[in-house]
Amino acid sequence: MTIYIGNLSFQATEDDIRDVFVEYGEVVRITLPLDRETNKPRGFAFIEMKEDAQEDLAIAELDGAEWLGRNLRVNKAKPKGEDSRPRPSSFSRNPL
């Protein structure tokens, strides 16, 4: 399982994230996506821990928690392509 961390402070680093999550168990991998144009963090991250029980505990404890001035959104990551948010259309439905 992978954990999604949203509403993350733009100042948060991989080391900062590791320091928080290591309290819940062994951190296997952290991915902190960067914006292609600015090369700055995009405000979210993904983390994998060694055991699912550790991830479940981290989610339960950290979802909604205030950290670095932001209320975190922490939940199980959805596989790519399962995003339920509506996407804006790139074409007009009005033929005029």
Buried (B, 14 or more C-beta within 10 A) or exposed (E): EBBBBBEBBEEBEBEBBEEBBEEBBEBEEBEBEEEEEEEEBEBBBBBBBEEEEBBBBBBEEBBEEEBEEBEBBBEEBEEEEEEEEEEEEEEEEEEE
